[in-house]
Amino acid sequence: MTIKVRLFARARDLAGADCVEVCVDAPATVGDVRKALLDHCPKLAPLGPHLFAAVNSSYADDLDVIPVGSEVAFFPPVSGG
C-alpha cells in the first residue's frame, strides 16, 4: 500500500520535500514506514532513530499499525531556549 508521509523541520530540509510517498506491505506499522522512508530518503539516516511519528495527527509508536488511508508524519525532536 502507498503511504503519504509528511515531513517537518530538519527532516523536510534533508529530504528536500515536505511530503513523500512510500510503499509498504499491508498491514504496515509505523516502523515499516520509517524503514521505507529511510530507504527512500537516505539523507534522513542520521535523524531516523530520533524522528517522532504521528498517524492522523496523534503520536504513534513504531509498533502501531497504520489504518488504510491514514497520513503519517515524521518530525525531529525540538529544543527550546
N, C-alpha and C positions, 0 to 999 in steps of 0.2 A: 504494500500500500504506500501511497505517496503522502508524506507529512510536510506541511508547511511549517518552517522553523523561522521564528523571528529572532533577531539578534540585536543586542543593545550595547551601548558604550564601547569599550575596547574590543569586545567580540565583533561588533559590527565593523569597526575600523579594520581589524585584521582580516576579516572575511571579504571586505570590500563591497558589502551589500547588507541591507537591513533585513533581508528575507531570502531564504534559500529553500529549495525543496529537496528532500532526501527520500529514498525508497527503502523500506524495511518490510520484513515478513510480518504478517498479522498472525497472532496478536503481538503487538510490539510494546516494549517497555520504554520508559524514558532512557534507560541505559542503552537500549538498542539504537535509539535515535541519536543519543550523544555519540556513540561509536560511528554511526553513519555520517554524522555532521563532521566529525574529526577526519574521517576518510575523505569527505567531500572538500573540506577546507583545512588542509594540513597546517596552515599558518596558525590555526587555533590550538594546536597541540600543547603549547606551554600553559594555556588557560584551561584546557579541557577538564582536568580533575577538579578545578576550583569553580567552574561555572554553576550558578544556581539555575534550577529549571522550574518552569511553570507550565501547567497544562490548563488551558482555558482560564487563564488569569489566577490560578491557585497554585501555590508552591507544590512541587512534586519531588518525589524521591526516585532514584534510578530504578527501583523495583516496581514502581507504579505502572500499571497497564494503561495504554493510551486508547480511549474510546475512538471509534471510527469518526472521522470528520473533525477531530479536535485540532486546535492550534497549540504548538509547543513553542516556548520562548526560552532562550538561554541568555544569561547576563552574568557578568563578573561581580564578585563582591565589591562593595563600595566602602570607602572610608571617608570620614568627615574630619573637619579640623576647625 
